[in-house]
Amino acid sequence: MTFRDIFKSGFLESVTEFSVVDVMLGLLFSMIIGLFIFVVYKKTFAGVMYSSGFAMTLIGLSLVTTLVIMAVTSNVIGAGMIPLAVTGSAFIGVILLLFANRKVHDNPYILIFHCNTQEDEKEALRLLEESVRRYAVKSKTVNKEGIELTAELRLKDKSVSFVNRMQDISGVFSATLVSYNGEYMS
């Protein structure tokens, strides 16, 4: 008896039927788990390096893994499971299309400003406190030329005019605001 004989007689004959309801329930629970992972990722890593594409991949990966496990547990290589592949792929496609088009409207910004003294820095941070919803200082560099401060922030509204007002502070000699949503343009 060769390996081919064992393969033909044992594995291909054990192809079992599957229920579309079972597949849909399995994929639904997998989607719920994937959404949980998505929310955890979004809440714990929502800084400027957050990637919505990667977040969508987490959901898709949960669904694909479930589909593969269903096929493999039915038989060793998923032979004859074309309806499972079609049903699962259609479900995954619909879910990814639904969630991929959701855009985050609360993009983080990075503010970099240079000032002369600690008092200038305090005044600039007071203006920032009044002008944005929240901010967090990410880095501060002090050298003989002055102070460079980098802060991640979330806007109260769409207005970025506070950056212009920073220039009115006598000791602030530059202010740069950069939006970053985690995606690179190609």
C-alpha positions in Angstrom: 0.0 0.0 0.0 1.5 3.3 -1.0 1.0 6.8 0.4 -1.3 7.6 -2.5 -3.5 4.6 -1.7 -3.8 5.7 1.9 -4.5 9.2 0.8 -7.3 8.2 -1.6 -9.0 5.7 0.6 -8.8 7.5 4.0 -9.0 11.2 3.4 -11.1 11.8 0.3 -13.8 9.4 1.5 -14.1 11.2 4.8 -15.3 14.4 3.1 -18.3 15.4 5.2 -21.2 17.6 4.5 -21.3 21.0 6.1 -24.2 23.2 7.0 -24.4 26.7 5.7 -25.9 27.7 9.0 -22.9 26.2 10.9 -20.5 28.1 8.6 -22.4 31.4 9.0 -22.5 31.0 12.8 -18.8 30.1 13.0 -18.0 33.1 10.8 -20.3 35.4 12.8 -18.6 34.4 16.1 -15.2 34.8 14.4 -16.2 38.3 13.2 -17.3 39.2 16.8 -13.9 38.1 18.1 -12.2 39.9 15.3 -14.1 43.1 16.1 -13.1 42.7 19.7 -9.4 42.5 18.7 -10.0 45.5 16.3 -11.5 47.6 19.2 -8.7 46.7 21.5 -6.1 47.6 18.9 -7.9 50.9 18.2 -8.2 51.9 21.9 -4.7 50.9 22.8 -2.8 52.1 19.8 -4.8 55.1 18.6 -1.8 57.4 18.3 -0.4 58.9 15.1 1.0 55.6 14.0 -2.5 53.9 14.1 -3.1 52.0 10.8 -6.7 51.5 9.8 -5.6 49.0 7.1 -3.9 46.9 9.7 -7.0 47.1 11.9 -9.1 45.7 9.0 -6.5 43.0 8.5 -7.1 41.8 12.1 -10.8 41.2 11.3 -10.1 39.6 8.0 -7.5 37.3 9.6 -9.9 36.1 12.2 -12.4 35.2 9.5 -10.0 33.5 7.2 -8.5 31.5 10.0 -12.0 30.3 11.0 -12.7 29.3 7.4 -9.4 27.4 7.1 -10.0 25.6 10.4 -13.5 24.6 9.3 -12.1 23.1 6.1 -9.3 21.3 7.8 -11.4 19.9 10.6 -13.8 18.5 8.0 -10.9 16.6 6.4 -7.2 16.9 6.1 -6.9 19.2 3.1 -10.4 20.6 2.7 -10.9 18.6 -0.5 -14.4 19.0 -1.9 -15.2 22.0 0.2 -15.9 24.4 -2.6 -19.3 25.5 -1.2 -17.5 26.2 2.1 -14.9 28.3 0.3 -17.5 30.2 -1.7 -19.8 30.8 1.3 -16.9 31.9 3.5 -15.3 34.1 0.9 -18.6 35.9 0.2 -19.2 36.5 3.9 -15.6 37.8 4.4 -15.9 40.0 1.3 -19.1 41.6 2.6 -17.7 42.2 6.1 -14.5 43.7 4.8 -16.4 46.0 2.3 -18.7 47.2 5.1 -15.8 48.0 7.5 -13.2 49.2 5.1 -15.2 52.2 4.0 -15.5 53.5 7.6 -13.1 56.4 8.0 -11.8 57.8 11.3 -12.8 61.4 11.5 -10.7 62.2 14.6 -7.3 62.2 13.0 -4.4 62.9 15.3 -2.0 65.8 14.6 1.6 66.4 15.6 2.6 69.9 16.6 6.2 70.9 16.6 7.2 74.3 17.9 10.5 76.0 18.8 10.8 78.6 21.4 13.4 80.5 23.4 12.6 80.0 27.1 10.7 77.9 29.5 8.2 80.8 30.0 7.6 80.9 26.2 7.0 77.1 26.3 4.4 77.5 29.2 2.6 80.2 27.3 2.5 78.1 24.1 1.2 75.1 26.1 -1.5 77.3 27.7 -2.6 78.4 24.2 -2.6 74.7 23.2 -4.7 73.7 26.2 -7.3 76.3 25.3 -7.4 75.5 21.6 -7.5 71.7 21.3 -9.6 68.9 22.7 -6.5 67.1 24.2 -2.8 66.9 23.7 0.2 64.9 25.0 3.8 66.0 24.9 5.7 63.4 23.0 9.2 64.8 23.1 11.1 67.8 24.3 14.6 68.8 23.2 16.5 71.6 24.9 19.8 73.0 23.5 21.6 76.3 23.3 19.4 77.4 20.4 16.2 77.0 22.5 13.5 74.4 23.1 11.8 72.1 20.6 8.6 70.5 21.8 6.6 67.9 19.9 3.0 67.2 21.0 0.3 64.8 19.7 -3.1 66.5 19.7 -6.8 66.1 18.8 -8.6 69.2 17.5 -11.8 70.5 19.0 -13.1 71.4 15.6 -11.6 71.7 12.1 -9.9 75.0 12.9 -6.1 75.1 13.0 -5.8 78.8 13.5 -4.2 78.3 16.9 -1.0 77.6 15.1 -1.0 81.1 13.7 -1.6 82.5 17.2 1.4 80.6 18.4 3.5 82.7 16.2 2.2 85.8 18.1 4.0 84.5 21.3 7.2 86.6 21.4 9.5 83.7 22.1 8.0 81.1 19.7 10.0 81.3 16.4 8.3 78.4 14.5 5.3 76.2 14.7 4.5 73.3 12.4 1.3 71.2 12.4 1.2 67.8 10.7 -1.7 65.5 10.2 -1.0 61.8 10.1 -3.6 59.0 9.8 -1.2 56.0 9.7 -1.6 55.5 5.9 1.1 56.3 3.4 0.3 57.7 0.0 1.6 55.7 -3.0 
